[in-house]
């Protein structure tokens, strides 16, 4: 039935008209911010709704806490990262400082605990 637009396509057109960024999935499978009127008609949202979406809102950066320790590995010494659980992590899944220090391969900590923010892209 002509004249009835797919609901997802309508949402994409409305979001774009409201000034939000919308994305088109390219032939390579990547999402690219596009303006629907600037795309050939056969690829516009109302014709190819499965290839369009409203650009997701960027999540806040994750705060990661870690400490680097030196590990014996045969004749080598390897710097190794020890991830420290955040408030949202299950602490039972992580080794404590004491457990790391008790490992036969533990040499020493390489400095204090460090904190960094990581932006997660899709």
Secondary structure, DSSP 8 states (H G I E B T S, - for coil): -TT---HHHHHHHHHHHTT--EEEE-TTS-EEE--GGGS-GGGSTTT-GGGEEE-------EEEEEEEEEEEETTEEEEEEEEE--TTS-GGGS--HHHHHTSTTEEEE-SS-EEEEE----
